[in-house]
């Protein structure tokens, strides 16, 4: 005997399921898309992590970590600035999306190729500075040779296929460097601490000065521990008749997401019998520059960063006009702008920093040194700066001012 069919509300034949609302379908597909993007990002990050593991570096441990914790700059597991950095996260994104013209050179730059034999003849004045691009400088001072933030690698990145690429080959071959008395590292960002360069320099009989924590990278990359000086602000070291003093700066550090501000940042004052110069590393403007000038100046030359700036992050770097201000706070005589002319690191024209520096210097009566990449200058005998960069449209200080925060504090 047949069993009667009983229908229910879930019976799709007699009661078809209504279509899902449009919002639910869109939400579902958005979830699929987000998951795909997340998988792609994680996969990409994994590739960078695996290929760039050594270049990313190593965390400090043992005595090095204990020395960091004893620093007056250390608090709650990180290093801190007396005047914290201010950021406009939304502005960072919008400026990146908008983009400025002329961010990279359209024509080759007038690079001066330097032969190693050039340094066999010492400078007549006792002081000669060779700008090798960005923040890499070879400083000859009363018979001693120092190298700052050496970057010979192709990109500011843990891998050689990603990240800002240099605009010209190094003006001086790494193997042609003269004997070095010291290598000065300002902090561990990739455009200042370059893995392949440090590996190549590790066997040289020279001392490496590195702000607290940075020495862990150097030692892991082959620099003998006994040749690494882990320095804090105001530390003083003697090197064969030179006095090297580590100076405060206002910046940050880190080579990956989880190590932000776990190492220190700094500048350096270098005094010999007859000369006294200052190298800033990366820094924003801060009131302590006046104290540096009073304690360690006056300086015959200040080498201060002028490029890579934005209104959304005005405290990270000086910017052109504030670099001129910093030069005066430091009691400098000649001003040599650095940290420009090699990498595309910010949303401004590549030559804009120097145009604005020259405007501000003329206004304030500051003497500027403007070497071409690879060019050597003796500050005491160098005349008026010669323009070597092209005339391109640029935003003036009035158009786009860069003003550090908290300049009335501390």
C-alpha positions in Angstrom: 0.0 0.0 0.0 1.6 3.3 -1.1 2.6 5.7 1.7 1.1 9.1 1.3 3.7 11.9 0.5 4.1 14.4 3.2 5.3 17.8 2.2 7.4 20.1 4.4 8.6 23.7 4.3 12.0 22.4 3.3 10.8 20.4 0.4 12.5 22.1 -2.5 10.2 20.7 -5.1 7.0 22.2 -3.7 8.6 25.0 -1.7 11.7 26.3 -3.6 14.3 28.1 -1.4 14.2 31.8 -2.0 17.3 33.4 -3.5 19.9 34.8 -1.1 19.7 38.6 -0.6 22.2 40.5 -2.7 24.0 41.8 0.3 24.7 38.3 1.5 26.1 37.2 -1.8 28.3 40.3 -2.0 29.5 39.8 1.5 30.3 36.2 0.7 32.4 37.1 -2.4 34.1 39.9 -0.5 35.2 37.3 2.1 36.6 35.1 -0.7 38.5 38.0 -2.2 39.8 39.1 1.2 41.0 35.6 2.0 42.7 35.4 -1.4 44.5 38.7 -0.8 45.5 37.6 2.7 46.9 34.4 1.3 48.8 36.3 -1.4 50.2 38.8 1.1 51.3 36.1 3.5 52.8 34.1 0.7 54.7 37.1 -0.6 55.9 38.0 2.9 57.0 34.4 3.4 59.1 34.6 0.2 60.8 37.8 1.4 61.3 36.4 4.8 62.9 33.2 3.5 65.1 34.9 0.9 66.0 37.9 3.1 66.4 36.1 6.5 70.1 37.0 7.0 69.7 40.6 5.8 66.7 41.2 8.1 69.1 40.7 11.0 69.2 39.4 14.5 67.8 40.4 17.9 70.3 41.5 20.7 70.9 39.1 23.5 73.1 38.6 26.6 75.3 41.5 27.6 74.3 43.6 24.6 70.7 43.4 25.6 71.5 44.2 29.2 73.4 47.3 28.1 70.4 48.4 26.1 68.1 48.0 29.1 70.4 50.2 31.2 70.2 53.1 28.7 68.3 56.2 29.7 66.6 56.0 26.3 65.1 52.6 27.0 61.6 52.3 28.3 58.9 49.5 28.2 61.0 47.3 25.9 61.9 49.9 23.3 64.0 53.0 22.8 62.2 56.4 22.9 62.7 59.9 21.7 62.4 62.7 24.3 60.0 64.2 21.8 57.9 61.4 20.3 57.3 61.2 16.6 53.9 62.3 15.3 52.4 60.7 12.3 49.3 61.3 10.2 48.4 57.7 9.0 45.7 58.8 6.6 48.0 61.5 5.1 50.7 58.9 4.6 48.4 56.9 2.5 46.9 59.7 0.5 50.3 61.2 -0.3 51.6 57.8 -1.5 48.6 57.4 -3.8 48.7 60.9 -5.2 52.3 60.9 -6.2 54.5 63.8 -7.2 56.2 64.3 -10.6 60.0 64.0 -11.1 60.5 61.6 -8.3 63.3 59.9 -10.2 65.9 61.4 -12.6 65.1 61.1 -16.3 68.7 61.3 -17.3 71.9 59.8 -15.9 73.4 61.9 -13.1 77.0 63.4 -13.4 78.6 60.8 -11.1 82.3 61.2 -10.5 84.1 57.9 -10.6 86.7 57.6 -8.0 89.8 55.4 -8.2 91.3 54.0 -5.0 94.6 55.5 -5.8 93.1 59.0 -5.4 93.2 58.6 -1.6 97.0 57.8 -1.6 97.6 61.6 -1.6 96.2 63.1 1.7 94.3 66.4 1.6 96.4 69.5 1.9 94.0 71.0 4.4 93.8 67.9 6.6 90.1 67.5 5.9 88.5 66.0 2.8 85.0 64.6 2.4 83.8 62.4 -0.4 80.1 62.0 -0.9 79.3 58.6 -2.3 75.6 59.1 -2.4 72.7 59.2 0.2 74.3 59.1 3.6 77.6 57.3 2.6 80.5 59.6 3.2 84.3 59.0 3.3 85.8 61.4 5.8 89.5 62.0 5.8 90.5 64.0 8.8 94.1 64.6 9.9 95.4 61.4 8.6 92.4 59.2 9.6 89.7 57.8 7.4 86.1 57.1 8.5 83.1 55.8 6.6 79.5 56.6 7.4 76.4 54.4 6.8 78.0 52.4 3.9 75.6 51.3 1.3 76.9 49.6 -1.8 74.0 47.2 -2.3 71.5 47.6 -5.2 68.4 48.2 -3.1 67.3 49.4 0.3 65.7 46.1 1.0 66.4 42.6 2.5 66.2 41.2 -1.0 67.8 42.3 -4.3 64.6 42.2 -6.4 62.3 44.4 -4.3 62.4 47.9 -2.8 63.9 51.3 -3.8 66.7 50.8 -6.4 69.8 53.0 -6.5 70.0 55.4 -9.5 73.7 54.9 -10.2 76.4 52.4 -9.5 78.7 53.2 -6.5 81.2 55.9 -7.5 84.0 54.0 -5.7 84.4 50.3 -5.8 84.1 48.7 -2.4 87.5 46.9 -2.9 89.1 50.3 -3.6 88.3 51.8 -0.2 91.4 53.0 1.6 92.3 51.7 5.0 89.5 52.6 7.4 90.0 53.7 11.0 86.3 53.5 11.8 82.9 52.7 10.3 80.1 54.8 11.8 76.5 53.4 11.7 73.7 55.7 12.6 70.8 53.2 12.8 69.6 50.0 11.3 67.1 51.1 8.5 68.0 49.4 5.2 69.2 52.6 3.5 71.8 53.0 6.3 72.7 49.5 7.3 73.3 47.4 4.2 73.8 43.6 4.6 76.0 42.9 1.6 78.2 45.9 2.3 78.7 44.9 5.9 79.5 41.3 5.0 82.1 42.7 2.5 83.6 45.0 5.2 83.6 42.4 8.0 87.1 41.2 7.4 88.7 44.7 7.4 90.8 45.6 10.4 88.6 48.5 11.5 86.3 49.4 14.3 82.5 49.6 13.9 80.5 52.1 15.9 76.9 51.1 16.2 74.1 52.5 18.4 72.8 50.1 21.1 71.5 46.9 19.7 72.7 47.3 16.1 75.8 45.4 16.9 73.8 42.2 17.0 73.3 42.5 13.2 77.0 43.2 12.6 78.2 40.3 14.7 75.8 37.9 13.0 77.1 39.1 9.6 80.7 38.3 10.4 82.1 41.4 12.2 84.2 40.2 15.2 82.6 41.2 18.5 85.9 42.8 19.7 85.7 45.3 16.8 82.2 46.5 17.6 81.5 49.5 19.8 77.9 49.5 21.1 77.3 53.1 21.8 74.7 55.2 23.6 74.1 58.9 23.3 77.0 61.0 24.6 79.4 58.1 24.7 83.0 59.2 24.0 85.6 57.0 22.3 89.2 57.7 21.3 90.4 56.2 18.0 94.1 56.9 17.1 94.0 60.5 18.1 90.4 61.1 17.1 87.6 61.8 19.5 84.3 60.2 18.4 81.2 61.3 20.4 77.8 59.7 19.8 75.1 62.4 19.7 71.4 62.2 20.2 69.0 62.2 17.2 65.2 62.0 16.8 64.3 59.1 14.7 63.3 55.4 14.8 64.6 51.9 13.9 63.7 48.4 12.8 64.2 46.0 9.9 60.9 44.1 10.2 57.5 44.5 11.9 58.3 43.0 15.2 61.5 44.8 16.0 60.4 48.4 15.8 62.6 50.7 18.0 64.4 47.8 19.5 67.7 49.4 18.5 68.9 52.9 19.0 69.6 55.7 16.5 72.3 58.4 16.7 74.6 60.9 15.1 78.3 61.4 15.5 80.7 64.3 16.3 84.3 63.7 15.1 87.1 65.8 16.5 90.8 65.7 15.5 93.6 67.9 16.4 92.7 70.5 13.8 89.1 69.8 12.7 85.7 69.1 14.1 82.8 67.8 12.0 79.3 66.4 12.6 77.3 63.7 10.9 73.6 63.5 11.8 72.4 60.2 10.5 68.6 60.4 10.2 66.9 62.8 12.5 64.0 65.1 12.8 64.4 68.6 14.3 64.5 68.6 18.1 65.5 71.1 20.8 68.5 69.0 21.8 70.5 70.1 18.8 71.3 73.3 20.6 72.8 71.3 23.4 74.9 69.2 20.9 76.2 72.5 19.4 77.1 73.9 22.8 78.7 70.7 24.1 80.5 69.4 21.0 80.6 72.4 18.5 81.3 74.6 16.8 81.6 72.4 13.7 83.7 73.1 10.7 81.2 71.1 8.6 77.8 69.6 9.4 76.6 66.7 7.3 72.8 66.7 7.7 70.1 64.8 5.9 67.8 66.9 3.8 65.7 64.4 1.7 62.8 62.1 2.2 60.2 64.2 4.0 56.4 64.7 4.1 53.9 66.7 6.1 52.3 63.4 7.3 55.5 62.4 9.1 57.4 65.7 9.8 59.4 64.4 12.8 61.3 61.6 11.1 63.6 63.7 8.9 64.7 67.3 8.9 63.6 68.3 5.5 65.5 71.1 3.7 64.6 74.3 5.6 64.9 72.6 9.0 68.2 71.1 8.0 69.5 74.7 7.6 68.0 75.5 11.0 69.7 72.5 12.6 73.0 73.5 11.1 72.7 76.8 12.8 71.6 75.2 16.1 74.7 73.0 15.9 77.0 76.0 15.4 78.1 74.8 12.0 80.2 76.7 9.5 79.9 74.8 6.2 76.8 72.7 5.5 76.9 69.5 3.4 73.5 68.1 2.6 73.1 64.3 2.5 70.4 61.7 2.3 69.2 62.7 -1.2 70.1 62.0 -4.8 70.3 58.2 -4.8 66.9 56.5 -3.8 63.3 57.3 -4.2 62.1 57.3 -0.6 59.4 59.9 -0.4 56.7 61.7 -2.4 58.7 64.7 -3.6 60.8 65.6 -6.7 64.3 64.1 -6.5 66.0 67.5 -6.8 63.5 69.4 -4.7 65.5 69.0 -1.4 68.5 70.8 -2.9 66.5 73.6 -4.4 64.9 74.3 -1.1 68.1 74.0 0.8 69.7 76.6 -1.5 66.7 78.9 -1.0 66.9 78.6 2.8 70.7 78.9 2.9 70.6 82.1 0.8 67.9 83.5 3.1 69.9 82.7 6.3 73.4 83.3 5.0 74.5 79.7 5.3 77.5 78.4 3.3 76.5 75.2 1.4 78.7 72.4 0.0 77.1 70.7 -3.0 79.3 67.9 -4.3 78.3 65.6 -7.2 78.0 61.9 -6.3 81.6 60.7 -5.9 83.1 64.2 -5.7 85.6 65.0 -3.0 85.7 68.5 -1.4 88.1 70.1 1.1 85.7 72.5 3.0 88.4 75.1 3.8 89.2 75.6 0.1 85.9 75.0 -1.6 84.2 78.0 -3.1 80.5 78.7 -3.9 78.5 75.6 -4.7 78.1 74.7 -8.4 74.7 73.5 -9.6 74.9 70.1 -11.1 71.2 69.0 -10.8 68.7 70.1 -13.4 66.2 72.9 -13.0 62.9 71.2 -12.3 59.6 72.5 -10.9 59.5 72.1 -7.2 57.3 72.9 -4.2 58.7 75.7 -2.1 58.7 75.9 1.6 55.6 78.2 1.4 53.9 75.7 -0.9 54.6 72.7 1.3 56.1 73.5 4.7 57.7 70.8 6.8 57.5 71.7 10.5 58.5 69.4 13.3 56.2 69.0 16.3 57.1 69.5 20.0 59.9 71.9 19.3 59.0 73.8 22.5 59.3 70.6 24.7 62.4 69.4 26.5 
